[in-house]
Amino acid sequence: MTISTTLLMLMAMAYLWYLVGRARSVSVVGGRSKASELHSLPAYYGSLCAVWCALPAVIVLLLWKVIDDPLLLKWVLAAMPEPYHSLTGNERELLINDLTNLTAGHSNSSNPVLLAAAHHWQELRELSREWLTAAVITIGAIGGAVSLWRIQKNLRARPEIERLINVALILCSMVAIVTTVGIILSVLLEALNFFSKISPLAFMFGTHWSPQASATDDVFGAVPLFAGTLLIALIAMVIAVPVGLMAAIYLSEYASRRVRSIVKPILELLAGIPTVVYGFFAALTIGPLLRSVAESMGVSMASESALAAGLVMGIMIIPFISSISDDMINAVPQSLRDGSLALGATRSETISRVILRAALPGIAGGILLGVSRAIGETMIVVMAAGLNANMTVNPLQAVTTVTVQIVTLLVGDQEFNSPKTLAAFALGLVLFVVTLLLNIMALVIVRKYREQYD
């Protein structure tokens, strides 16, 4: 029996206990007409039975799935002939991989020992699923029965349910914290492993990036990657900031309600387009167009360039800047507009000298968040800017970025512990720190210069 089937059975059982618990609470006080004598509403007593039916069973199911495969695999390996017991390291991993593929039906083998072990593993898995289903149903039934037995007129069912919901909400909020800590530790540990083999100074200040060549300090200079990242981000923001800000001003201050209801959804639709589509647009349309224009002017331009990638990335970020700026402008009280106009200022003067100054902290924070978005973009750069680590400020040349190199270093069948692969984690750590600093800066600007209006 599959896990999904077991969960469906558990959900059905929990709902059944909900109905039984609700009916039991009503019968305790002698009927629905006397339900007001209960401490809580009947639905809370039913929910209590459903929760204590499902919660212990789900915990057992999760623990079972954590220890299930490792334990079964240990039994399978122990049952194999003696030569297979002495395997260690990569040989053992290859054996486990072969058994996994055979069990899943993704490969064939003529080795009778492997076939027998795979068949044994499959039988143990089926037996384990049967025992798991029996355990889940039994524990659910016991939990529901105990909760049903506890139902009395004075049982504080509502506070108990609310405490359980509070604990569930706290655990859900902890998921983000635990995930963030796990990401930081995984990247940091591998980056420290890289810096134990390659000098941090050579990495941060070196000007030559060619990790495929060797594993020495002089080929892991990341300055060309930082330069390419900043160049493309700068071009993108030069496009996105004025266009996005002007679009926000028009939609907030000049556009009629009908025009705004049509234009704003269309503008924000750009944010929902996958970045790979922008990459195709840059590689197949913008890049050749810019190159033909440059050649007609007698200027040499690479087929893949920072200008093409930055231009399309700027178009992608426009709705991001526009949406945040529009929210900040609309947050400015109407009384400031009316006061400025009453003193004789024109509409444009009111916008430039009153509204934008009042909304400036939020707009600046949105721009910094847009910079973070530009720095972290990958697909557009891969398809439009190239993979060459050129240290140049010429937007007509091909460049690469930190995110592109992270993808390049981790693609393919490579030794994980080599400096070439570990360099991706060092780049990821730098990118994480830069993005974090930009986000913190945006929050500081918004909080420090935010105006409080009545």
N, C-alpha and C positions, 0 to 999 in steps of 0.2 A: 504494500500500500504506500502511495506517495505521501510526501510531507503535506502537499496542498490538500489532499483528501483528508488527512488527519486533522488539519486546521479547520476545514469545513465541518467535520464532525464535531470538533470542539466548540465551534461557534454555534452550531445547532443545539448542542447540549447546554451551553451557557444561556441561550435564549429560553430554552425549556425551563431551566432553573429560575430565570427571571420571572417567568409566568407563575411558576409554583411558589416562589418566595412572595410575590405580590399577593397571590390568593391566600397564602398562609397568614400574612399580616392582617388581612381583612377578617379571616376566620378567628384569629386570636381574640379580637374585641367583640365578636358576635355579629358580624355583618358589616356591609358598606355603610349603613346608616350610622354606625358608631365609629367610623374611621377617624373622626376628630379626636378620639381618645388616644390614638397612637402618637408617639413622639415625633415621628416623621411621616411623610406621605407614603402610601403603599409602594409607589414606584421606587423609592429609595431602598426598601427592604428587598424588592426584587433585584435591583441593581447590585445590592450587597451579595446576594447569592450568586449572581452571574459573575461578578468580579472574582469572588473566591473560588468559583469553579474554574475560570479561565486562567487566572494569574499563576497559581502554582504549576498548572499543567504547562503553560508557555515557558516558565522558567526551566522546568525539567526538560522540555523539548530543546531549548537553546543549549543547555549544558550537555545534553546527549549528543547534539550535532557537533559540539566542539571536540568532544573526546571520542566520537564514534569512529571516524576514519583512521586516525592515528593508532587507536587500539586494535582495530581490525587488521590494519596493515602489519602491525607488530606480530599478531598471531599468524598471519599468512607467511611472513618472512621466516618466522620460527619453525613453521611446518615444512619449509623447503629443504632440499638436501644440503649437506655440510658445506660444499664449496661456496654456496651462496651466502653463508653466514659470515664469512671473512671479508666480504666486500665492504669497502669504506669510501667515503668521499664521493667523487664523481661517478665511480662505478655503481655505487649504491643508488645514487640519484637516477642514473640511466635505467637501472633495473626497475625502480619504482615508476619511472615514466613509461617504460614498456608495459608494465602490469596495468597501469592506468589506462593506456590506449587500448590494450586488449579487452579490458573490462568494459570500456565504453564502446567497443566495436569499431574503433577508428583505425585499427591496423590488424594484420595477420601475422602469424608466426608458426614455424614448423617445430619449434622447441617444445617437446611434450611437458617439460618441467614448468615452463612459463605458462603454457596453456592450462595445466592442472592448477597452478597457483592462481591464475586469473579466474578460473571457474570456482575455486574455493573462496576467493574474495567476494565474488558475486553472490554466492550462497550465503556467506556471512552477512553481507549487506541486506539481502532480502529478509533474513532472520532478524537482523537488527531493526529493520523498519516495522516488522510485525510486533516485536517486543515494545518498540517505542509507541506504536499505536495503542497497544494494550495498557502501557503505563500511563499515557496521557489520558485515556478515557477513564481509567480507574482513579487517578488522582483528581480529575475533574469531578467525578461522581462523589468522591469523598469530601472534597472541598465544598461542593454544593450542599451535601447532606449536613455537614457540620454547621454551615451558615443557616440552613433551614432550622436546625435544632436550636440555634441561638435566638431566633426571632421571638421576642416578647413585646409586650405593650410598651415597655419603657426602654427598649433597646434604641440607642442613639445612632440610628442608621445614617442619617444625613451627615453629621459631623465625621463619621468614619469614611463615608464615600468622599467627602470633600478633602479629607487628609490624604486619601489615596490619590485623588486627582492632583493635589498639590505636589506630592512626591513624583508623580508621573511628569508634571510640568518641569520640575527641577531637573529630573533626569534628561528630559529632552533639551533643556537649555545647556546642560553639561556636554551634550554631544558636540556642539560647536567648539567649546573650549578644549575638550579632549582631542578633537580632530586637529585643531590648530597646533596644539602642543606636539601631537604626533608628527605633523608635517615639519615643524621647526626642528624637532630632534632628529628625524630621519635625514633631512637635508644637511643639518649642522654636522652630524657625526660623519657622514660621507665626505663632506667638504673638508673637515679636519683630517681625514684620512688622505685626501688629495694633497693638502698642504704639508703633510708629513713627507711627501715624496717630491713635491715641487715647491720652490720658494714662493711665499705669498707676495714678496716685493716684485719678483719676476712676473708673477701672474697679473698683479694690479697695474704695473707700470711698463711692462714689456710691450713692444710695438710689432712683434711678429707672431702671427697665429697660424700654426700649421701642426695640429696635434697628430695628424696621420704620419708625419715624417719620423718622429722619434719620441722619446719620453724624457727629454731634457728641459731645463728651465727656459732655454732660449726659444722654444717653439710654442710656449703657452702664454705669450703676452696678449692680454685681453683688451688692450687699449683700442685696437681697430674695431672690435665688437662694440665697445662703449661709444666710440665715435659714430659708427653707423647707426646705432640705436638712437642716439641723440639727434643726429641729422634727420632721420626719417620722422621722429617725433616732432621736431621743430617744424618741418614742412607741413605735417598734418595739422598742427595747432595753428599755423599761419592761415590755413584754409578754414579750419573748423571754428575758431574763436570769433572772427568777425562775422562770418556768415550765420553761425548759430545765434550770436548775440543780436544781430540785426533782425533775424527772423523772429526771435523772442520779443523784441521791441515792437515789431509790426503787429504780431498776433495779439500782444497785450494792450497796445495803446492805439493802434490805427485800424485794425481789421474789424469789420462788423461781426456780429455774433454768428451770422450764417457763414461768412467766409472762414472764420476761426473754426467752426465745427467741421468744415471740409478740409482745410489746409493742415491743421494740427495733426489729425490722425494720419494723413498722408505723409507728413514729415516724420512722424514717429515710426511709421512703417519701415523706414530705413534701418531702425535699430533691430528689427526682427529678421533682417536678411542675414543668412549665414555668412561668416567671413570668407569661406571658400568661394562663394559666389562673387564677392568683391574681388577675390584673388583672380578668378577667371576674367572678370571685367577689366582688371588692371593689366593682366598679361596679354589678353587678346584684343583689347580695344584701346585703352589709354596709352599703354607702352608703345605700340606701333604708331599711334597718332602723334605722340610727342616726338618720336624719332623722325617721322616724316617731316614734321614742322621744323625740327632742328636742322635736318639735312637741307631743307629748302632755304634756310638762312645761312647755310655754309658752316654750321656748327656740328662737331662730332659728338654723337651720343650713343651710349651703349644700349643694346636691345633690352637689357634689364637695368633699371636705374632707380636711385633713391627718390627721384622726383615722381616717377610713376607710382611707386608704392606710397609715398607720403601724400600725394594728391588723393588717391583713392581712400587711404586711411582717414584723411581729413573729412571726406564725404561721409564715411561711416560714423565718425564721431559727432557730426553736426547735430543729429537729433538729441544726443546726450547733453551737449552744451545748451542747446535750445530749450530742452525740457526743464533743466535746472534753472536757467536764467528766467524762463517764463514764470516758474513758481516763485522765484525771489521777487520779481517785479510785481506780480499780483499780490504778494504779501505786503507791499508798501500800502499804508492806509490811504484811502481816498481823500481824507482831510488834508494831507500834504499836497496832493494835486490841486484841490480846490483853493487852498491858501496861496499857492504859487500863482495860479491863474488870476486870483482876486487881486494880487499885488501888481498885475500887469505883465507878467511873464508870458511869452508865447508857449505854444504846446511843445515845440522842440526844446526851448530853454528849460521848461519844466522837466522834460525827460532827462536832459543831459546834466542839469545842475541839482535836481532834487531826487528824482526817482532812481537814477542809476547810482548816485552817491549813497542813497539809503539801502539799495539792494547790492552794493558792491561786495560786501563780505561773502554773501552767498554765491554771487557770480564767480568771485575769485576761488572759492572752495570748489565749485563745479568745474572750473578750468583745470585746477590741479588734479582733480579726479579724472578728467579727460586725458591729462598727460599720463597718468598711471595706465589708463586704458591703451594709449598709443604705445607706451613702452612695452606692454605685455602682449601686443599683437604678434601673431606668428604666420598665419596662412597667407596673408597679403604679401608679406615680405618674402616668403619662400617662393611665391609664384611671380613676383614682379620686381624684386630687388636683387635676386641672385644669392649665391653662397660664397662669393669671394670676399675675404676679409681684407678689404682695401682701406687703408688709413687715409681718407680724403674728405674734404669738405665740399667737393664738387658734386652737386645733386644729379649731374648727368652721367655719373659713373655708377657702376654696380657696387653695392656694399652688402653687408650682412649685419644681423643683429644678434643679441644675446639669446633670445628665444629660439631663433632659427638654428643656432649652433647647438643648443641643448637637444633639439630634435635630431640633428645630424649625428651627434655623438652617441645617442642612445639607440639609433636604428641599426639593425643588423645583428649578426651572431658574433659577439665580442666578449672578451674576458671582462667580467664585471669589476674586478679589482685592479684593473690597469689604470694608469693616470689618464689615458684618453677618455675612458668612460667616467671616471670620477670627476673629471673637469666639468662635466655637465652639472654636477651638484654644487661645485664652487660657483659656477655661473648662476645657478638657481638661487644660491644664498645671496649673491650680490643683487640680483633682481628683486628678491624678496625684501632686502633691507631698503633699497631705493624706493620701491613701491610703498613700503610701510612709512617711510619718512615723508613721502608726498601726501599720503593720507592723513598722517598726524598734522602736517603743516596745514592742510585744508581745514581740519577740525579746529586747530588753534586760531586760524584767521576768522573763521565763522564765529567762534565763541568770543574772541577778544573784541571784534569790531561790530558785533551784532547789536542793532538798535532795538530797544524795547519800546513798543508803542501801546498806547491805551486802546 
